[in-house]
Amino acid sequence: MKHANRSAVGMIGGMVLAWSIYYAVSKVVVGATGSALLAGFLLRSSALVFLTAQLLLDGSFSRLFHQGKAMRILLMIGVFGFLLDLFANLGYAGGSLSTGTALLKTDVLMVNLVSVILYKKKLYASDWLGTFVMLFGVLLVLGVDFGSMSLNLYDLFFILSAMCVTANAFIIKRAQDKYHEDADMISYYNNFVVLLLFGTAAAVTGDLGRFDWASLRDLWWLVLLGGLAQTGIYFFYYRNLKKYEVWVVKLCLLLMPVVSCFIGVFFLNEELNAKKMLGILIVLAGAAVLLLRSRIHHEAKN
């Protein structure tokens, strides 16, 4: 039992850490290249190397070409994976940073609603309380300025991005449950489709042609680290989706900005101020409510 608990903590912790590293590296690579599309192309290209090596080492590479009926849903996962990034970037191009950051996090609430309405999952009042508390803490950690928040048409892209994130999580879950696809096959197809779409978009916008490729000599280790982190995301996130409900996995990901905050402090010279510290404490308080879920409702029944 203790081994199972340690394994579960390791899988959740690995997912949060991998996502946090990728978030930090992606931020640096986008700044260095001056293009979100080109950065996405480079990071996904790096991830493709690691994913290919993984399949070759475990002898499952040949299964890529024998997906049959599952091919359509695998391609769909990749398309939604690209769209969630595209819509977020379009929102940031003309919308407010604070508003966008807040709206992108609404995917957690969307997942909860879909779980209750479509999948008939039972969420207690304490689940909703813990969700809102964690969400509020995350916004503080991310430095959202509630006073400067305003809505415009570009903010609709943030909502579309959150919807794509939500839809993709349930599509991945369906690919696993109905088509019995494993995490590695889903990962490879997702990454390959997103890579092609990022490369095509970067070529159409001219970002590929304008980039000084010689500068990669200073970026290559970051691109490799980002690709490795992306591979880690696929490995942990998809396996967690297989084991747990979507809403549980999404709530665990709310810990990601906390880890990213410390990565920023130690490696990117970012400041850990009182507002962020308060946010971290609030996130942990919300997580505590959710961790005590079974105990709280066991007591209520008695």
N, C-alpha and C positions, 0 to 999 in steps of 0.2 A: 504493500500500500504506500509506504514511504517512497519507494523507488518510483512508483507511478506519479506521485505528487511532484517529486523532483524533476521527472521527465516533462510533466505538464508545465512547470515553472520555467524549465529550460527552453521549451518550444515557444512559449509566450515571450519570454525575455529575449530570445534570439530574434524573434520577429520585430519586437520594438527596437532593439539595438540596430538591426540591419536597416530598418526604415529610417532611423535617426541618422545613421552614417550617410545613407544615400541622400537624405534631405540636405545635410550639410555640404556634401561634396557637390551635389547638383547645383546648389546656390553659388558655389565658387566657380564651377565650370561655366555656368551661364554668364557670370560676370566676366570671366576671362575671354570667352568666345564672342560675347556680345549678341548671342542668338540662342533663344530657348530651343528653337528647332534643331540647330546644329548640335547643341549640347545634348539634346535627347538622342540624336543620331549617334553621337560618339559613345555615350554611356550604354546605349542598347547594343552597339557593335561590340563593345567590351564584354557585356554580359553574354552575348552570343558565343564568344570564345569559351567562357567558363561553362556555359550550359552544354555546349558541344562536347567539351572534355568530360563533363560529368556523365553524359549518355554513353560516350565511347568507353569510359572506364567500367561502367556497370553493364555493358553489353546490350543496351536497349536502344541504340541509335536507329537500328533498322525498323523499329516500331513506328518511327515518325511517318513512314510511307504506307502504313496499313491502318488508317484511322476509320475508314468506312463512313458510316452514318454520323459519326461524331465530328467529322470535318467541319460541318457548317457551324456548329456551336463553338468550336475552337477558333474559327476565324472571327466569329462574332465577339468573342472575348477580347481578341486583339484590337478590333475596331473600337470597341468601347474603351479599351485601355488608352488608345490614342486620343479619342474624343474628350475624355476627362481632362487630359493635359491641354489639349487645344482650347477648349472652352475656358479653362482657368487662365490661360495666357491671354486670350482675347479679352477677358474681364479685366485683367491687370493693365492691359493696354489703354483702356479708357475709363476704368472704374477706380473706386477708392480702395487703397490697400487695406485699411481697417475694415471696411464693409465687406470686401472680398474675403478676407481671412475669416471673418465671422460666418459668412454665408457658406463657405466651403465646408465648414465643420457641421453644417446642418445635415450632412449625410448620416450622422449618428442618429438623429431624430427620425430621418426618413426610413432607416433600417428598422428602427423600433416600430414605426407605424406599419410598415409592410409586414413585419413579423406578426403583429397582432391582427391586422385586417385580412391579409391574404393567407398567411400560414397558421392562423389561429393559435399562436403562442400566447401563453399567459404571462403577462408582465405585471408585477405587483406595484403598488404605489411607491415602495422603497426603490424599485428598479428605476422608475422615472425620476425620483428624487436624486438618486445617485448619479444618473445620467446628466441631469441639469446642473448639479453641483460640479461634476467633473468638467462639463463643457464650459461653465463660467470660469473655472480655474484655468483651463487651457487658454481661453481668450486673454486672460491676464498675463499668462506666461508668454504668449505670443506678442504681447505689447499692443493689443488692440486699443485704440483711442476711441472710447464710446462717444465722446463729445463731438468728434469730427465725422462720425458716421453719417452718410447721406446716401440716398438711392438715386440711381439713374439707369438708363436703358442698358448700359454695359454690365450692370450688376446681374442682369438676367443670365449672363454667361456663367457666373459663379453658381447660380442655382442649377443650370444645366449640367455643369461639371459635377456637382454633388449628386445629381440624379444619375449620371453615368457611373459614378463610383458605387452608388447603391445598387443599380441594376447589375453591374458587372459582378459584384459579390454574390448575388443570388444566381446569376448565370453560371459562375464557376461552381457553385454548390450543386446546381442541377447537372452540370457536366460530370461531376463526381458521383452523384447519387443515381442518376438515370443511365448514363453512358459508361459508368465505372472507369472514367478516365483518371489516371493517377496525376499527381502534382507535377511530375517532371514533363509529361507530354503537354499538359496545359501551359506550363511555363515556357516551353520552347516555342510553341505556336504563338502564344501571346507576345513574347519578345520579338519574334521574327516579323510578325505583322506590324507591330508598332515601329520597329526599325525601318521597314520598307516605307511606311507612311511618313515617318519623320524625315527620312532621306528624300522622299519625293517632294515634300513640302519645303524642305531646305533648298532643294534644287530649283523649284518653281519661284521661290522668293529671291533667289540669288545669293542666299547665305553661304552655300557651298562654294561658290565661285569667289566670293569676297574674302573668305577666311585665309589668313596666313598660315598655311599648314606647317611651316617651319617652326612655328611657336609651339607645336605639339611636343617638342623636345622638353619643354618645361612643364607640360600638362600631363604627359603620358601616365605618370604614376597615379595622379588623381583620377584620370579616366579609368585606369585599371581598378583602383579602389572602388570607384562608383559602380563599375561593372560587377565586381565581386559582391558589393552590398546589394545590388539589384538581384543577383542570383540568390543571395541569402533571403531576400524578401520573398521571392518565389518559393523557395524551399520551406520556409517556416509558415508564411501566410496561408498558402494553399493547403498545407497539412493541418493547420489549425482550423481552417474552414471545413475540412473533412470531418474533424473530430467534434467541433463545437458549433453551436448555433451562430448564425451570422452576427446577430446583435451583440453576443458576448465578445466575439473577436473584435468587432468595431470599438467596443468600449475599452478593450485592452489597448487598442491603438491610440487612445486618448493620452496614454502615458508617453507616447512618442515625443511630443513637444517638450516634455520635461527633460528627457534624455538629451534631446537636441540642444536644449538650453545649456546644459553642462558641457556638451561638446563645443558649443560656441564660445563658452567662457574659457575653457582650457586650450582650445586649438585655434580659435578665430578672433581672439582678443575682444570678445563681446562682454558687456557688463551685466553682472547679476545684481539688479537693483531690488529695492524693497517690494515693488509691485510684482516682480517675477517670483520672488520668494513667497509672497502671499499666495500667488497663483498656484505654486507648487504644493503648498500646504492644503489649499482648497481641493486640488486634484486628488491628493492622497486621502483627504477626508471623504470625498465622493467614492473613491475606490474602496475604502473601508466599509462603507454602507453596502456596496455590492458584494463584497467578500463575505459579509455576515448575512447574506440573503437567506440561506437555508436555516441558519440558527434563529434569525428574526421570525420567520414564518412558522418554524417548528414550535416556537414558544407561543405564537399567536393561536395555533391550533389547540394547544393545551390550555 
